[in-house]
């Protein structure tokens, strides 16, 4: 938490340290955050009686009519300003602020560097004002209580509801968490640098060490959090989905590696204890794990196909006129597909890797996981066929039966269904052996 503003007796002139601390508190206070969610109708603040009529602050964003084309164009221009001017300025000014507060400069106060800190904080305040104005301008897109737009925001560009909500949330996290915590540390650091008698000063080498830590924290905010926010705001709808698919590929790579390692260890253990493993259900866990490998590889192929890889670009994209509801449904279904695969195949890995006896509870759990996986795979393929279009201009006008993308997805589904049947058969054999 940032400390209260430093006060000085009426007859005493504030020190430069006091001025900088006051400026830090004042600067961060200029960000006026907004809630980007609709509360329940019966929500009340703590201490307000249920029969009290309470109007939530989001009602200031209420508007019965949809945004006009000109309004959406203007808001996207504001987004472009945030991307190219105000967010990069926020990065630059945070770095400059920490440079101006190096112990070598603070120890020579008052000097030009100390006044540089106040000047930078003033500029930083104006930058935050512009960011604040942008956030409140796009808030009606996300929290309009009279007209939720997520099903009808096809022409909103990079400010569709699900994107605007993410932007508002990420900006709030940066301002209210990351920068607020940083400023709290900076205030403590300035107090340690102060020559005031009532504040214990630290040795210079320790102050330099503390300042270096603050610089690293600032670089994390500027080079990671704000950088990622700018990148996110510029990505296409499909680019966001592709980022998620690349994450899924990495996760499946780890699952595949773990499962192969587990199969190898099981084979080694079986050779050592052949007589013990030839009876009972545990000797069937190896074949079960082997049948999971093709399914994992086919899922990796699917997610790689949807992603841009270092070797070749994805041959598909999605239209720019999809609504937030449509995009979110596709993105969430692909995420559910990945999560269900992790549940099924990680469970296979644990059954296979450990020497614990196979139980019916484990088998039933694995059956449920496979059912979820098959369901999400089919749902994902349906949504992909519905929304994806070929990236190559030569293929755009082809009738659907001739679309090579459609044929590719049908072939993938056939192979996945075959692999799933093999997995089911191995699982059935394991179930029968467990019941004996």
Secondary structure by P-SEA (a helix, b strand, c coil): cccccccccccccccaaaaaaaaaaaaaacccccccccccccccccccccccccccccccccccccccaaaaaaaaaaaaaaaccaaaaaaaaaaaaaaaacaaaaaacccaaaaaaaaaaaaaaaaaaaaaaaaaaaccccccccccccccccccccccaaaaaaaaaaaaaaaccaaaaaaaaaaaaaaaaccccccccccaaaaaaaaaaaaaaaaaaaccaaaaaaaaaaccaaaaaaaaaaaaaaaaaaaaaaaaaaaaaaaaaaaacccccccccccaaaaaaaaaaaaaaaaaaaaaaacccccccccbbbbccccaaaaaaaaaaaaaaaaaaaaaaaaaaaaacccccccaaaaaaaaaaaaaaaaaaaaaaaaaaacccccccccccccccccaaaaaaaaaaaaaaaaaaaaaaaaaaaaaaaac
